[in-house]
Amino acid sequence: MLYTVSKPLAIWFGTGRDMEAGSPLDRGFLIALLCLSLLILLKRQVNWFSAIRENIWLLFLIGYMLVSILWSDIPNISFRRWVRELDAVVMSFLVLSERNRRQALQSILRRAIYILIPFSLLLIKYYPKYGCDYSHWSGQQMWIGVTLHKNGLCLLCIISALFLIWTLIRRRQGRDIPIAKYQIYVEVFLLFLTLWILAGPQKTFTNSATSSVAFAVGLSAMAGLFWMKKRGLKLRANTLKVIVALIIVYGTVTPMVGGLSLLDVSSALGRDETLTGRRDIWSILVPLAMKQPLLGHGIGGFWTDAMRNLSASHAHNGYLEVLLSLGFVGLFLVFMFLLSCCDKAQRALSDDFDWGVLFICYLLMAVVHNITEPSINTLTSSMTAVILFFAISFSDVFSS
């Protein structure tokens, strides 16, 4: 989690990094991490038949990513990027192999927040060379902290803030006991610090409109689910699936029609009708996606240096990103993986209501966030990594 969210090692150590091929330092680290993780998994007792059955759509997706290398224009680089995706899957299975999966998951999130949020503040205030950047569109200063871009830092902030709010609610209601008395004060301070960073140098919550909307959706879902529990109401079967499916369809259609067709909140969030240039980017990328609509350009096979110079560094829409690299086949597999997450989250509401709420909130935040920013296109983005850890750790699997 710490590595996934933060800048590549090549940037921290100044060893140089190629946008296409990555860096030898990061590659060596990921290979070593993968080998070590596999060795640990081999020593642990896991019911692999149940694990595969519970995560079949994820395994279909990672398998299809591997096959897509065959039609990539840059197969060597595509394979390296696939290994990075595999790393995320193997690490999430490590959480599954833990005796107390939810405690392990909680520790991962808490340690990431405790380290990355204060470290981001340190970089912003005292090492602006690493912690700050300037917008290509407006020229305004933006905070990036430990991440590569403002939007990445804001995504880290909303993941952190939601978890801290969820933790404080549980403690207030007596369902979680802090390790030490001062821990509550530390986490309240971290929450305010996270919200302060989220507001950015302009001190406005439209600093990253996408993240702010996703955060509002997550908080609303949390409040609604706790309200329903208080009144003895239950979330109906398949309700979550329908909501998630509709958001994914809406997010897929958005770049096709060139904007937010049904609910345009851009003006309310201080953005113009082009969504800060997204409409122009989509007008270039959608025709390119339709040239190979079924299978896409292969994992990591679309975003070359030449393509970045032609359009942008990414598609500003997660579903379009999936179409570009994996086509409609890949988008279908992502869709089914997310719907399988809905089943697990709904089941979690019965087993452990609090954790089910957190899972649902993150899931809704992820699908909303990808309407105008990409994260679901790779398993190694901070938001998708959280969904991946939740999905696998909530599998109904018992040690063999």
ABEGO torsion letter per residue (X at the ends): XAAAABBBAAAAAGAEBBAAAEBAAAAAAAAAAAAAAAAAAAABBBBAAAAAAAAAAAAAAAAAAAAAAAABABAAAAAAAAAAAAAAAAAAAAAAABABAAAAAAAAAAAAAAAAAAAAAAAAAABAAAABBBBAAAGBBBBAEABABAAAAAAAAAAAAAAAAAAAAAAAAGABBBABAAAAAAAAAAAAAAAAAAAEAAGBAAABAAAAAAAAAAAAAAAAAAAAAAAGBBBBBGAAAAAAAAAAAAAAAAAAAGEBAABBAAAAAGBBAAGGGAAAAAAAAAAAAAABAAAEAEBGAABBAAAAAABBABAGBAAAAAAAAAEAAAAAAAAAAAAAAAAAAAAAAAABAAAAAAAAAAAAAAAAAAAABBAAABAABAAAAAAAAAAAAABBBBBX
